[in-house]
Amino acid sequence: MPVTLQDIAAELNISAMTVSRALRGVSRVSPQMHQRVRDTAMRMGYQTSRGVLVPLTARGTTGHSLKLLMPTVVHRLGVDGGSWYLDQLTAVMRDRLELSNGVLIEQHFPDLKSLKREIKKGRFHGIVLLQPQPEAWIEELKKLTNVVYAVEFDHHRGVDCVYSNEHRSAVMVLEHLLDHGHKNIAWFGVLDRNASFHAIGQMPEKPTVADIQSVTVHGARHGAWANLAYCQWDGPSYPLILVQRDWQEKSLEDVVNEGLDRMLALPKIPTAVVCSCDPVAIMLAEILKQRGMSVPGDMSLVTYGGADEARRMTPALTSVQMPMQTLGKLIPELVERKLADPQAASVSVQIEATLWQGASVAHRSA
């Protein structure tokens, strides 16, 4: 008789539901219980619909429970291109993996060929991507291991993705500004090209739709803003300012100056501006000061990210805090889920962010 979930549950004196969740890797089962269930299932000869349960122990003699690779390809993440995000995420993931003797390896590769070679050599259970990569690259990587995107450019089919819920974040920010009496609100983002965080500078000769979308890493954020700016029935219109930046031709200061000029030329000058990321918000605060304007006296600011530099500013910037703790814990679980059931549907998990209230949003009288 085939071994059932009930058989494993009886052996461990737990519920069949707990066994199912542990084997699928989709619930908050402790790492210790997760490993106990898997060990028992393998010992009893439990089989999934595709055959013998896939073990979470890397082949070879390392003894690691889960082995993940977080690569950067061609370009490293720079100071204004994701290094803070990378540091926060890797710290949480390491803590999560250490609970079950897992390992996370960060490594830079000059090209796709060297990355593929390392995946085959290292026998990784999965890779975690933080850079926009061509869809053709993703298709090749999917053949070698499980792929998880840990950023918001969630455009590629057949891979898992985990990030914050952009629509909920946008609503949270707008409600905060409305509660403070702001009516003239602008959203300010940058469309990047040749950025330091891109794996490639130029588009493939025949780019796919996913390739085009993923170049602008904040595209999902801009889309959530656009919904609030333009798509509400009989609602107010909040200007969406998007400035194109080729990193080989324009500095961040050039781009922010251009964006500010466009805001100041609006029929109703914004009393509050929401910036897509910390570097943009920090630069905007500096330029406003250079022009004799103050934050939040003349213009309130809200940013996304909440890096230390943004929180140490005077005034400290109110910021949407990415749910780093939850993201870091979920990524290994997504890989474990695919290992337990390779035919499991690819999922896009969105986590709620929080708002850290600094001193950059002023109250406006009605």
Sequence and secondary structure as in RCSB ss.txt:
>XXXX:A:sequence
MPVTLQDIAAELNISAMTVSRALRGVSRVSPQMHQRVRDTAMRMGYQTSRGVLVPLTARGTTGHSLKLLMPTVVH
RLGVDGGSWYLDQLTAVMRDRLELSNGVLIEQHFPDLKSLKREIKKGRFHGIVLLQPQPEAWIEELKKLTNVVYA
VEFDHHRGVDCVYSNEHRSAVMVLEHLLDHGHKNIAWFGVLDRNASFHAIGQMPEKPTVADIQSVTVHGARHGAW
ANLAYCQWDGPSYPLILVQRDWQEKSLEDVVNEGLDRMLALPKIPTAVVCSCDPVAIMLAEILKQRGMSVPGDMS
LVTYGGADEARRMTPALTSVQMPMQTLGKLIPELVERKLADPQAASVSVQIEATLWQGASVAHRSA
>XXXX:A:secstr
    HHHHHHHHTS HHHHHHHHHT S   HHHHHHHHHHHHHHT EETTEE   SS SSS   S EEEEEEESS
   TTTTHHHHHHHHHHHHHHHHTTT EEEEEEESSHHHHHHHHHHHT SEEEE S   HHHHHHHHTTSEEEE 
SS    TTSEEEEE HHHHHHHHHHHHHHTT  SEEEEEEEEES TT S SS  SS  HHHHHHHSTTHHHHHHH
HHHHH STT     EEEEEEETTT  HHHHHHHHHHHHHTSSS  SEEEESSHHHHHHHHHHHHHTT  TTTT E
EEEEE  HHHHHSSS  EEEE  HHHHHHHHHHHHHHHHH TTS   EEEE  EEE  S       
